């Protein structure tokens, strides 16, 4: 019984003891393996990066472990059986010997931790998971880097080798990548939208390239090639581009790109040469403002890069512009006495402005000009103001007011004594000393002229104006002086002196000649005018002589145009407007020639050089036109500022031939002889929107009768105009005298008040 109980007890004691031992061992094992504060070791996810910083050193970088601060790096070169711990460190980068990459190298990266277990023993743990990659040997060859500028802001790079590469810059010794690519060349762009900003003028950028090899789980970068020092100058290029932008009323700005060179010069083409306006230093924004330009004026600008490589010079860039058309700051003259108002509606009367007063337009509103009259500022009716065409239309037209310096009035190549080559009475102040010609023309008519001039320009032509406003004193002088010589023989040329010999009625005991040197006269003959190019066959521009028995041919057998035969001589002249009495204003500006029987024909002795020579009257007329067809005896449309004498030329200044020279007071100027050029001129001056009327006796004359009737203009100016008065621009006020000379560096009294003017002629406030 006792033995059975003992056996039974032993049978359950042994398992309990074993279990206890197991439990103790398990507890000991747990205490050994359990390290408080260390659990769940793991490594990061991603590729390993190796960067060959030089020929001896490789920087190894891997993804950081998410929790642990200690990493074990182990290496196993090809042929080795076991991994060898290279380093245990805090962080995710270490340095290797570059010689390790001469053969395949397996790299293992594990998370690691150290601490005391529950038994108090020091213990080191590593993660079971690891980053493990096998890096193949570095084989890329990269020994040089070349770079050169291309287009503005571009750098072209090239290097030895092939495969994959990374282009970047060195900043404080560190490589900053810009672009990865395959091949052996690349283009970097600098600028606002490029890979890099342009370097500053005193700085540079270090551009370099490194090779790139990759495999499963790793990327290997070779060492950077010797960097290329890139300066701003290298990136600028040699192509200069210039553009013009309007920034305000008749205000313009030139802008251009930066190029090689030390600085820039802005030049303008003036009087057939380049004139330097400004020197502009290098900067991020290259700009030049033209200042306020004259209305309609043509300008040609050039920007030149100074300095740079003489072997690769930068070509200058040019731009041309025409200032917009506007009346601001133009000179105007009332053709009648006008009222001065406080407002543009012309409702609040202030006073009156005498006719012919030079005024400066400050603003235009409707049919009113804002002007300065003495010390008053107010508004006048613009419809009754003549505007200076040169300041309004600018270079849209050309101007040659010959009466202001050497008149070209002749009777078919025969000079008129005291007229041809002279300054005509009333035109003394028209050619100013500083601003060129004054060309007064009624403003409503000037707007019509603009339409004609722009149409001509669109076809490749320019209107050239010889006369607009003519004072009545000039009209009377021209008529009376010519009439007094009408029945004198035309002058002859002295064979010895080359001068013109004018006929003068002999006084008792005196001769009948007066010699004037030909060079003293402003002569315009057929030979002075460029021939018209041959037109297409459908319009023959050639001129042929008519048959000898043609009753229309004068004794000198002057040829007539073949494209339009002359009408029979008995055809009466159609008056351009119903004539008026000579004592009244002639609406046409023309008067009937006095009857021949009312003049006394001089008797020319046979020994006189004038014997047998035709008179001015005989050369002037073909039986239908006389002095009244060309010169008004009382009032001309020119006196009202609504008439123009003009011709047409090519844009390069070549004058087109007409059937007679300008201001040829003879039947050769009649419109029934118009050649194709005269017809072309007529087409522009009579086109819709212009609708001016010509005279049958003068191919060059056109007048705006519609405007005269619309505003009921009946008055005219007797005296000529001058520039004398106040004028201004966007800088300030200036004062000029009757000769057009500005007051400078002086103090003078104007309108009863003392004014001081600076060196540029501006009034000092």
ZATOR-551872 format. One line per field, with one value per residue (C-alpha): x, y, z; residue number from 1; residue in three letters. Coordinates in steps of 0.02 Angstrom, whole numbers. Example, Ala and Ser with C-alpha at 12.3 -4.5 7.8 and 13.67 -1.06 7.14 Angstrom:
c1 (615,684)
c2 (-225,-53)
c3 (390,357)
seq (1,2)
type (ALA,SER)
This chain:
c1 (0,139,241,97,74,260,255,104,183,343,241,173,321,440,334,306,490,526,395,469,640,570,482,639,740,607,608,797,793,660,761,915,832,720,805,696,672,730,602,548,714,692,780,715,652,732,891,1068,1167,1354,1444,1627,1684,1860,1969,1991,1830,1651,1509,1377,1201,1048,869,857,789,620,653,832,977,1112,1152,1271,1355,1431,1531,1571,1686,1668,1760,1739,1631,1569,1514,1631,1561,1624,1547,1410,1356,1219,1142,1125,1290,1468,1627,1702,1869,1850,1961,1819,1724,1857,1761,1581,1540,1391,1332,1217,1137,1046,967,1060,1034,1125,1059,1047,930,829,977,1077,1191,1250,1172,1181,1039,1024,871,831,780,916,954,1070,1136,1279,1366,1457,1626,1632,1681,1631,1762,1740,1895,1841,1698,1682,1555,1515,1377,1246,1085,1060,1054,1107,1261,1307,1402,1498,1607,1692,1605,1431,1296,1199,1255,1197,1226,1231,1319,1437,1374,1487,1577,1417,1346,1169,1093,997,961,991,1017,1097,1233,1381,1306,1176,1108,1077,964,989,859,686,616,781,875,971,962,1089,1245,1267,1398,1531,1489,1499,1422,1521,1441,1497,1448,1460,1429,1283,1275,1130,1081,953,932,1074,1136,1321,1381,1556,1667,1626,1730,1829,1693,1668,1668,1517,1509,1367,1471,1482,1293,1249,1284,1316,1140,1066,878,792,608,507,353,238,222,118,59,206,318,415,536,673,712,846,923,1089,1240,1427,1508,1547,1402,1281,1259,1089,1103,984,1004,1006,1062,1133,1240,1222,1215,1242,1096,1144,1262,1175,1268,1240,1092,949,833,904,792,795,650,642,555,409,420,352,186,205,395,499,641,776,866,1016,1086,1271,1362,1530,1675,1672,1771,1835,1845,1660,1583,1401,1306,1207,1017,902,720,617,458,337,264,75,-20,-88,-109,-30,100,78,83,-80,-131,-312,-354,-482,-501,-568,-652,-567,-673,-649,-718,-705,-891,-849,-985,-896,-823,-654,-593,-527,-369,-311,-295,-120,-65,51,-25,25,-104,-107,-257,-392,-575,-707,-690,-589,-404,-343,-209,-106,-129,-9,-43,-216,-264,-424,-510,-531,-627,-506,-600,-536,-355,-216,-100,84,84,264,219,56,81,269,357,196,225,380,397,492,421,531,450,534,711,719,556,537,395,440,355,406,590,597,637,530,629,613,519,619,757,693,608,429,353,258,363,509,469,421,594,638,812,784,623,622,477,314,177,10,-145,-324,-346,-505,-418,-260,-360,-415,-237,-185,-305,-230,-51,-78,-158,-9,114,26,63,246,231,245,159,282,208,279,151,2,-49,4,-25,-125,22,118,-29,-34,154,164,22,76,260,222,90,213,329,196,226,415,523,578,757,905,1065,1226,1348,1498,1439,1306,1188,1009,980,810,725,694,607,744,750,812,996,997,1000,865,950,995,1106,1074,1187,1097,1162,1069,904,820,790,687,688,631,808,804,669,701,620,470,503,421,243,154,103,-76,-21,113,208,322,309,322,324,163,162,233,65,-23,-101,-73,116,204,352,478,397,383,322,152,105,55,-62,-194,-206,-244,-421,-445,-388,-560,-629,-665,-590,-717,-713,-683,-804,-911,-796,-817,-771,-586,-621,-698,-625,-610,-673,-561,-407,-398,-432,-458,-304,-318,-362,-208,-267,-256,-69,68,181,363,453,613,753,830,1000,930,968,781,732,621,603,427,351,304,123,157,248,118,-38,-98,-247,-346,-239,-169,-98,-268,-266,-112,-103,-250,-263,-361,-386,-325,-386,-208,-244,-378,-265,-369,-259,-105,28,103,179,215,376,436,472,659,636,641,525,405,403,254,210,293,396,312,251,272,152,111,-10,112,46,-134,-224,-280,-96,-86,28,5,97,-11,-164,-100,-80,-255,-326,-261,-319,-494,-523,-670,-638,-525,-628,-523,-542,-404,-383,-380,-226,-115,-86,-13,-154,-294,-411,-539,-696,-808,-730,-736,-922,-955,-881,-928,-749,-749,-599,-416,-246,-150,16,125,141,292,343,348,263,254,278,306,338,328,471,409,375,492,483,544,559,495,646,610,758,727,775,917,1020,934,799,675,506,362,184,238,317,499,548,714,762,891,1025,900,776,649,567,625,476)
c2 (0,119,67,102,274,314,262,368,518,501,492,668,749,722,812,954,969,964,1095,1202,1186,1231,1379,1434,1414,1507,1645,1654,1655,1789,1890,1867,1913,2048,2217,2353,2502,2405,2321,2306,2343,2384,2475,2610,2581,2648,2648,2662,2806,2806,2966,2964,3127,3102,2960,2891,2923,2863,2934,2801,2856,2749,2774,2815,2686,2743,2712,2664,2783,2651,2571,2428,2432,2268,2236,2081,2107,1980,1818,1840,1713,1819,1998,2105,2243,2407,2526,2549,2728,2849,2922,2864,2904,2843,2848,2702,2675,2698,2547,2437,2478,2401,2237,2197,2244,2183,2304,2255,2387,2337,2428,2399,2433,2405,2389,2281,2131,2082,1986,2147,2089,2207,2151,2208,2178,2195,2189,2030,2130,2221,2327,2224,2278,2223,2372,2343,2423,2606,2604,2776,2890,3079,3185,3354,3478,3613,3752,3898,4026,4004,4098,4232,4150,3977,3875,3727,3590,3440,3306,3139,2973,2904,2833,2926,3088,3221,3407,3524,3666,3677,3789,3809,3651,3548,3478,3533,3431,3515,3383,3197,3144,3019,3065,3182,3355,3468,3645,3745,3897,4047,4178,4200,4037,3942,3814,3950,4138,4242,4272,4449,4558,4524,4342,4174,4000,3836,3709,3528,3352,3181,3006,2903,2712,2618,2441,2351,2453,2576,2728,2763,2939,2962,3108,3282,3341,3501,3636,3765,3947,4027,4218,4330,4387,4209,4194,4358,4317,4433,4458,4627,4646,4815,4855,5013,5033,5182,5233,5391,5522,5542,5463,5305,5187,5084,4916,4792,4630,4618,4567,4557,4725,4854,4976,5036,5193,5251,5347,5436,5465,5655,5753,5601,5541,5448,5562,5487,5527,5432,5305,5163,5056,4868,4824,4700,4820,4909,5053,5227,5349,5459,5606,5698,5687,5804,5748,5637,5645,5500,5436,5306,5243,5130,5041,4997,4881,4958,4845,4657,4540,4632,4467,4435,4609,4637,4707,4866,4852,4980,5027,5160,5243,5380,5480,5479,5625,5749,5937,5952,6091,6133,6316,6388,6558,6619,6665,6787,6875,6740,6745,6675,6569,6493,6323,6200,6223,6402,6473,6584,6732,6799,6913,6911,6854,6952,6863,6802,6783,6635,6521,6352,6213,6137,6024,5986,5954,5945,6100,6195,6222,6260,6394,6523,6704,6816,6781,6709,6528,6489,6404,6460,6389,6272,6282,6459,6419,6381,6247,6227,6072,6033,6021,5929,5811,5803,5688,5622,5763,5852,6041,6164,6338,6415,6588,6604,6593,6582,6592,6477,6576,6584,6595,6432,6435,6625,6711,6858,7008,7045,6881,6730,6690,6816,6808,6856,6997,6924,6764,6840,6747,6579,6497,6497,6487,6334,6243,6244,6305,6374,6298,6372,6283,6288,6148,6068,6064,5993,5843,5811,5829,5694,5572,5610,5600,5433,5361,5419,5348,5180,5177,5225,5413,5572,5739,5884,6054,6212,6335,6337,6502,6653,6825,6945,7064,6926,6896,7080,7090,6938,6999,7181,7140,7010,7118,7261,7148,7052,7139,7147,7027,6876,6888,6827,6748,6845,6730,6804,6820,6684,6805,6843,7007,7082,7208,7379,7521,7643,7814,7954,7924,7754,7576,7444,7301,7244,7093,6973,6823,6659,6584,6719,6646,6489,6405,6248,6180,6019,5951,5972,5841,5656,5571,5463,5276,5195,5147,4990,4986,5033,5208,5288,5421,5472,5645,5674,5830,5867,5902,6069,6127,6096,6264,6230,6221,6383,6447,6358,6190,6134,5953,5906,5745,5606,5522,5660,5777,5960,6018,6133,6312,6386,6292,6424,6412,6349,6465,6376,6493,6639,6792,6941,7122,7156,7269,7122,6962,6833,6666,6572,6672,6711,6867,6897,6961,7143,7159,7172,7335,7417,7386,7473,7361,7417,7452,7349,7419,7298,7314,7263,7087,7072,7106,6965,6886,6841,6933,6855,6865,6772,6632,6627,6603,6482,6590,6536,6567,6733,6809,6804,6615,6601,6752,6832,7020,7043,6891,6714,6556,6546,6706,6612,6464,6338,6316,6210,6208,6035,5895,5711,5616,5443,5400,5412,5594,5566,5695,5635,5728,5837,5929,6084,6136,6194,6376,6387,6529,6472,6368,6222,6197,6175,6021,5967,5926,5822,5672,5514,5587,5743,5633,5528,5684,5739,5569,5588,5768,5734,5563,5536,5620,5748,5816,5968,6065,6107,6245,6210,6320,6241,6056,6090,6193,6121,6214,6163,6256,6138,6189,6373,6360,6252,6380,6532,6592,6761,6850,6832,6886,7028,7007,6855,6750,6729,6610,6748,6697,6566,6383,6231,6045,5915,6000,6179,6347,6435,6599,6631,6789,6828,6740,6583,6604,6548,6657,6571,6619,6786,6885,6979,7062,6969,7034,7161,7032,6986,6807,6718,6579,6443,6379,6264,6406,6356,6486,6472,6463)
c3 (0,50,-99,-215,-137,-162,-343,-370,-290,-394,-553,-535,-444,-589,-720,-601,-570,-755,-785,-649,-726,-895,-822,-734,-892,-991,-863,-870,-1060,-1060,-938,-1047,-1210,-1140,-1151,-1080,-1202,-1355,-1467,-1650,-1733,-1919,-2062,-2178,-2354,-2511,-2615,-2556,-2627,-2654,-2703,-2754,-2680,-2748,-2807,-2630,-2538,-2563,-2462,-2425,-2380,-2342,-2283,-2099,-1977,-1914,-1728,-1691,-1680,-1713,-1881,-1919,-2090,-2145,-2305,-2403,-2554,-2693,-2645,-2458,-2365,-2222,-2193,-2093,-1986,-2061,-1939,-1811,-1803,-1767,-1925,-2104,-2190,-2183,-2284,-2378,-2460,-2648,-2678,-2615,-2775,-2886,-2875,-2834,-2655,-2555,-2424,-2279,-2171,-2011,-1869,-1704,-1519,-1352,-1174,-1012,-1004,-853,-789,-787,-926,-1071,-1232,-1418,-1540,-1730,-1840,-1927,-2081,-2177,-2331,-2437,-2608,-2719,-2800,-2963,-2994,-3054,-3238,-3306,-3383,-3363,-3384,-3455,-3465,-3600,-3609,-3723,-3738,-3872,-3881,-3750,-3578,-3641,-3596,-3705,-3611,-3678,-3598,-3632,-3615,-3628,-3518,-3385,-3305,-3186,-3217,-3069,-2982,-2836,-2697,-2547,-2601,-2609,-2770,-2809,-2950,-3090,-3219,-3257,-3436,-3554,-3678,-3674,-3694,-3617,-3630,-3473,-3480,-3369,-3334,-3263,-3334,-3346,-3242,-3151,-3130,-3224,-3119,-3055,-3141,-3008,-2976,-3064,-3059,-3048,-3163,-3159,-3214,-3132,-3199,-3134,-3120,-3044,-2998,-2894,-2737,-2762,-2860,-2882,-2928,-2993,-2943,-3011,-3156,-3133,-3129,-3265,-3206,-3289,-3290,-3346,-3495,-3561,-3565,-3649,-3830,-3978,-4043,-3998,-4013,-3998,-3980,-3958,-3849,-3832,-3649,-3667,-3789,-3909,-3777,-3818,-3731,-3813,-3735,-3783,-3723,-3636,-3740,-3722,-3694,-3561,-3590,-3723,-3827,-3889,-4052,-4171,-4358,-4374,-4526,-4613,-4467,-4302,-4150,-3976,-3860,-3703,-3626,-3533,-3408,-3395,-3287,-3275,-3367,-3518,-3567,-3642,-3651,-3805,-3724,-3803,-3993,-4123,-4196,-4348,-4340,-4405,-4298,-4322,-4168,-4145,-3992,-3995,-3874,-3831,-3780,-3784,-3896,-4051,-4143,-4113,-4113,-4071,-4220,-4180,-4175,-4255,-4241,-4330,-4270,-4316,-4174,-4164,-4240,-4113,-4095,-3923,-3918,-4103,-4157,-4222,-4289,-4294,-4473,-4405,-4238,-4122,-3954,-3799,-3681,-3509,-3559,-3703,-3737,-3788,-3679,-3550,-3642,-3582,-3720,-3897,-3984,-4138,-4305,-4345,-4163,-4135,-4002,-3928,-3914,-3741,-3767,-3895,-3853,-3988,-4096,-3967,-3930,-3755,-3776,-3686,-3742,-3649,-3467,-3500,-3526,-3620,-3765,-3946,-4094,-4181,-4346,-4374,-4330,-4451,-4383,-4423,-4533,-4492,-4307,-4339,-4486,-4461,-4583,-4658,-4784,-4845,-4847,-4954,-4936,-5070,-5055,-4885,-4954,-5147,-5241,-5392,-5474,-5659,-5828,-5909,-5860,-5877,-5712,-5658,-5601,-5413,-5386,-5444,-5320,-5193,-5024,-5062,-4961,-4813,-4805,-4707,-4546,-4620,-4620,-4435,-4364,-4256,-4302,-4491,-4597,-4531,-4638,-4582,-4647,-4584,-4457,-4529,-4699,-4619,-4557,-4736,-4798,-4675,-4760,-4930,-4866,-4781,-4937,-5040,-4915,-4919,-5106,-5082,-5110,-5008,-5033,-5041,-4998,-5074,-5011,-4894,-4816,-4918,-4843,-4949,-4957,-5048,-5164,-5212,-5229,-5344,-5452,-5466,-5495,-5629,-5713,-5729,-5832,-5927,-6092,-6072,-6171,-6071,-6006,-6104,-6040,-6059,-6147,-6058,-5878,-5878,-5795,-5843,-5932,-5887,-5998,-5925,-6016,-6062,-5987,-6097,-6126,-6040,-6101,-6084,-5993,-5818,-5785,-5641,-5612,-5643,-5482,-5385,-5443,-5380,-5548,-5565,-5740,-5818,-5803,-5613,-5593,-5590,-5740,-5704,-5724,-5874,-5831,-5890,-6071,-6036,-5981,-6089,-5992,-6133,-6210,-6397,-6501,-6598,-6783,-6839,-6906,-6740,-6697,-6512,-6526,-6476,-6574,-6462,-6506,-6327,-6330,-6261,-6173,-6289,-6165,-6172,-6325,-6298,-6337,-6486,-6456,-6481,-6331,-6199,-6026,-5901,-5751,-5586,-5499,-5552,-5560,-5446,-5464,-5441,-5293,-5197,-5132,-5271,-5204,-5324,-5292,-5478,-5580,-5764,-5853,-5910,-6094,-6206,-6281,-6109,-6099,-6191,-6293,-6284,-6444,-6452,-6560,-6683,-6600,-6430,-6367,-6335,-6515,-6578,-6406,-6346,-6201,-6037,-6092,-6253,-6161,-6023,-6129,-6260,-6297,-6144,-5989,-5931,-5773,-5688,-5709,-5599,-5484,-5395,-5410,-5248,-5134,-5152,-5066,-4998,-4898,-4802,-4765,-4864,-5020,-5051,-5186,-5182,-5284,-5258,-5235,-5192,-5011,-5047,-5101,-5289,-5368,-5500,-5665,-5707,-5868,-5796,-5645,-5486,-5496,-5684,-5725,-5899,-5998,-5986,-5808,-5864,-5800,-5973,-6001,-5842,-5859,-5755,-5606,-5600,-5614,-5469,-5363,-5411,-5362,-5184,-5163,-5229,-5148,-5028,-4862,-4944,-5090,-5128,-5289,-5411,-5539,-5725,-5743,-5607,-5583,-5409,-5333,-5225,-5108,-4977,-5030,-4932,-4766,-4814,-4846,-4692,-4572,-4679,-4688,-4776,-4699,-4736,-4670,-4749,-4658,-4646,-4489,-4376,-4237,-4108,-3947,-3810,-3851,-3743,-3735,-3597,-3505,-3495,-3576,-3697,-3789,-3966,-4067,-4242,-4319,-4219,-4099,-3920,-3773,-3678,-3527,-3515,-3430,-3540,-3522,-3605,-3597,-3467,-3351,-3321,-3364,-3340,-3459,-3430,-3550,-3636,-3660,-3529,-3419,-3238,-3122)
seq (1,2,3,4,5,6,7,8,9,10,11,12,13,14,15,16,17,18,19,20,21,22,23,24,25,26,27,28,29,30,31,32,33,34,35,36,37,38,39,40,41,42,43,44,45,46,47,48,49,50,51,52,53,54,55,56,57,58,59,60,61,62,63,64,65,66,67,68,69,70,71,72,73,74,75,76,77,78,79,80,81,82,83,84,85,86,87,88,89,90,91,92,93,94,95,96,97,98,99,100,101,102,103,104,105,106,107,108,109,110,111,112,113,114,115,116,117,118,119,120,121,122,123,124,125,126,127,128,129,130,131,132,133,134,135,136,137,138,139,140,141,142,143,144,145,146,147,148,149,150,151,152,153,154,155,156,157,158,159,160,161,162,163,164,165,166,167,168,169,170,171,172,173,174,175,176,177,178,179,180,181,182,183,184,185,186,187,188,189,190,191,192,193,194,195,196,197,198,199,200,201,202,203,204,205,206,207,208,209,210,211,212,213,214,215,216,217,218,219,220,221,222,223,224,225,226,227,228,229,230,231,232,233,234,235,236,237,238,239,240,241,242,243,244,245,246,247,248,249,250,251,252,253,254,255,256,257,258,259,260,261,262,263,264,265,266,267,268,269,270,271,272,273,274,275,276,277,278,279,280,281,282,283,284,285,286,287,288,289,290,291,292,293,294,295,296,297,298,299,300,301,302,303,304,305,306,307,308,309,310,311,312,313,314,315,316,317,318,319,320,321,322,323,324,325,326,327,328,329,330,331,332,333,334,335,336,337,338,339,340,341,342,343,344,345,346,347,348,349,350,351,352,353,354,355,356,357,358,359,360,361,362,363,364,365,366,367,368,369,370,371,372,373,374,375,376,377,378,379,380,381,382,383,384,385,386,387,388,389,390,391,392,393,394,395,396,397,398,399,400,401,402,403,404,405,406,407,408,409,410,411,412,413,414,415,416,417,418,419,420,421,422,423,424,425,426,427,428,429,430,431,432,433,434,435,436,437,438,439,440,441,442,443,444,445,446,447,448,449,450,451,452,453,454,455,456,457,458,459,460,461,462,463,464,465,466,467,468,469,470,471,472,473,474,475,476,477,478,479,480,481,482,483,484,485,486,487,488,489,490,491,492,493,494,495,496,497,498,499,500,501,502,503,504,505,506,507,508,509,510,511,512,513,514,515,516,517,518,519,520,521,522,523,524,525,526,527,528,529,530,531,532,533,534,535,536,537,538,539,540,541,542,543,544,545,546,547,548,549,550,551,552,553,554,555,556,557,558,559,560,561,562,563,564,565,566,567,568,569,570,571,572,573,574,575,576,577,578,579,580,581,582,583,584,585,586,587,588,589,590,591,592,593,594,595,596,597,598,599,600,601,602,603,604,605,606,607,608,609,610,611,612,613,614,615,616,617,618,619,620,621,622,623,624,625,626,627,628,629,630,631,632,633,634,635,636,637,638,639,640,641,642,643,644,645,646,647,648,649,650,651,652,653,654,655,656,657,658,659,660,661,662,663,664,665,666,667,668,669,670,671,672,673,674,675,676,677,678,679,680,681,682,683,684,685,686,687,688,689,690,691,692,693,694,695,696,697,698,699,700,701,702,703,704,705,706,707,708,709,710,711,712,713,714,715,716,717,718,719,720,721,722,723,724,725,726,727,728,729,730,731,732,733,734,735,736,737,738,739,740,741,742,743,744,745,746,747,748,749,750,751,752,753,754,755,756,757,758,759,760,761,762,763,764,765)
type (UNK,UNK,UNK,UNK,UNK,UNK,UNK,UNK,UNK,UNK,UNK,UNK,UNK,UNK,UNK,UNK,UNK,UNK,UNK,UNK,UNK,UNK,UNK,UNK,UNK,UNK,UNK,UNK,UNK,UNK,UNK,UNK,UNK,UNK,UNK,UNK,UNK,UNK,UNK,UNK,UNK,UNK,UNK,UNK,UNK,UNK,UNK,UNK,UNK,UNK,UNK,UNK,UNK,UNK,UNK,UNK,UNK,UNK,UNK,UNK,UNK,UNK,UNK,UNK,UNK,UNK,UNK,UNK,UNK,UNK,UNK,UNK,UNK,UNK,UNK,UNK,UNK,UNK,UNK,UNK,UNK,UNK,UNK,UNK,UNK,UNK,UNK,UNK,UNK,UNK,UNK,UNK,UNK,UNK,UNK,UNK,UNK,UNK,UNK,UNK,UNK,UNK,UNK,UNK,UNK,UNK,UNK,UNK,UNK,UNK,UNK,UNK,UNK,UNK,UNK,UNK,UNK,UNK,UNK,UNK,UNK,UNK,UNK,UNK,UNK,UNK,UNK,UNK,UNK,UNK,UNK,UNK,UNK,UNK,UNK,UNK,UNK,UNK,UNK,UNK,UNK,UNK,UNK,UNK,UNK,UNK,UNK,UNK,UNK,UNK,UNK,UNK,UNK,UNK,UNK,UNK,UNK,UNK,UNK,UNK,UNK,UNK,UNK,UNK,UNK,UNK,UNK,UNK,UNK,UNK,UNK,UNK,UNK,UNK,UNK,UNK,UNK,UNK,UNK,UNK,UNK,UNK,UNK,UNK,UNK,UNK,UNK,UNK,UNK,UNK,UNK,UNK,UNK,UNK,UNK,UNK,UNK,UNK,UNK,UNK,UNK,UNK,UNK,UNK,UNK,UNK,UNK,UNK,UNK,UNK,UNK,UNK,UNK,UNK,UNK,UNK,UNK,UNK,UNK,UNK,UNK,UNK,UNK,UNK,UNK,UNK,UNK,UNK,UNK,UNK,UNK,UNK,UNK,UNK,UNK,UNK,UNK,UNK,UNK,UNK,UNK,UNK,UNK,UNK,UNK,UNK,UNK,UNK,UNK,UNK,UNK,UNK,UNK,UNK,UNK,UNK,UNK,UNK,UNK,UNK,UNK,UNK,UNK,UNK,UNK,UNK,UNK,UNK,UNK,UNK,UNK,UNK,UNK,UNK,UNK,UNK,UNK,UNK,UNK,UNK,UNK,UNK,UNK,UNK,UNK,UNK,UNK,UNK,UNK,UNK,UNK,UNK,UNK,UNK,UNK,UNK,UNK,UNK,UNK,UNK,UNK,UNK,UNK,UNK,UNK,UNK,UNK,UNK,UNK,UNK,UNK,UNK,UNK,UNK,UNK,UNK,UNK,UNK,UNK,UNK,UNK,UNK,UNK,UNK,UNK,UNK,UNK,UNK,UNK,UNK,UNK,UNK,UNK,UNK,UNK,UNK,UNK,UNK,UNK,UNK,UNK,UNK,UNK,UNK,UNK,UNK,UNK,UNK,UNK,UNK,UNK,UNK,UNK,UNK,UNK,UNK,UNK,UNK,UNK,UNK,UNK,UNK,UNK,UNK,UNK,UNK,UNK,UNK,UNK,UNK,UNK,UNK,UNK,UNK,UNK,UNK,UNK,UNK,UNK,UNK,UNK,UNK,UNK,UNK,UNK,UNK,UNK,UNK,UNK,UNK,UNK,UNK,UNK,UNK,UNK,UNK,UNK,UNK,UNK,UNK,UNK,UNK,UNK,UNK,UNK,UNK,UNK,UNK,UNK,UNK,UNK,UNK,UNK,UNK,UNK,UNK,UNK,UNK,UNK,UNK,UNK,UNK,UNK,UNK,UNK,UNK,UNK,UNK,UNK,UNK,UNK,UNK,UNK,UNK,UNK,UNK,UNK,UNK,UNK,UNK,UNK,UNK,UNK,UNK,UNK,UNK,UNK,UNK,UNK,UNK,UNK,UNK,UNK,UNK,UNK,UNK,UNK,UNK,UNK,UNK,UNK,UNK,UNK,UNK,UNK,UNK,UNK,UNK,UNK,UNK,UNK,UNK,UNK,UNK,UNK,UNK,UNK,UNK,UNK,UNK,UNK,UNK,UNK,UNK,UNK,UNK,UNK,UNK,UNK,UNK,UNK,UNK,UNK,UNK,UNK,UNK,UNK,UNK,UNK,UNK,UNK,UNK,UNK,UNK,UNK,UNK,UNK,UNK,UNK,UNK,UNK,UNK,UNK,UNK,UNK,UNK,UNK,UNK,UNK,UNK,UNK,UNK,UNK,UNK,UNK,UNK,UNK,UNK,UNK,UNK,UNK,UNK,UNK,UNK,UNK,UNK,UNK,UNK,UNK,UNK,UNK,UNK,UNK,UNK,UNK,UNK,UNK,UNK,UNK,UNK,UNK,UNK,UNK,UNK,UNK,UNK,UNK,UNK,UNK,UNK,UNK,UNK,UNK,UNK,UNK,UNK,UNK,UNK,UNK,UNK,UNK,UNK,UNK,UNK,UNK,UNK,UNK,UNK,UNK,UNK,UNK,UNK,UNK,UNK,UNK,UNK,UNK,UNK,UNK,UNK,UNK,UNK,UNK,UNK,UNK,UNK,UNK,UNK,UNK,UNK,UNK,UNK,UNK,UNK,UNK,UNK,UNK,UNK,UNK,UNK,UNK,UNK,UNK,UNK,UNK,UNK,UNK,UNK,UNK,UNK,UNK,UNK,UNK,UNK,UNK,UNK,UNK,UNK,UNK,UNK,UNK,UNK,UNK,UNK,UNK,UNK,UNK,UNK,UNK,UNK,UNK,UNK,UNK,UNK,UNK,UNK,UNK,UNK,UNK,UNK,UNK,UNK,UNK,UNK,UNK,UNK,UNK,UNK,UNK,UNK,UNK,UNK,UNK,UNK,UNK,UNK,UNK,UNK,UNK,UNK,UNK,UNK,UNK,UNK,UNK,UNK,UNK,UNK,UNK,UNK,UNK,UNK,UNK,UNK,UNK,UNK,UNK,UNK,UNK,UNK,UNK,UNK,UNK,UNK,UNK,UNK,UNK,UNK,UNK,UNK,UNK,UNK,UNK,UNK,UNK,UNK,UNK,UNK,UNK,UNK,UNK,UNK,UNK,UNK,UNK,UNK,UNK,UNK,UNK,UNK,UNK,UNK,UNK,UNK,UNK,UNK,UNK,UNK,UNK,UNK,UNK,UNK,UNK,UNK,UNK,UNK,UNK,UNK,UNK,UNK,UNK,UNK,UNK,UNK,UNK,UNK,UNK,UNK,UNK,UNK,UNK,UNK,UNK,UNK,UNK,UNK,UNK,UNK,UNK,UNK,UNK,UNK,UNK,UNK,UNK)
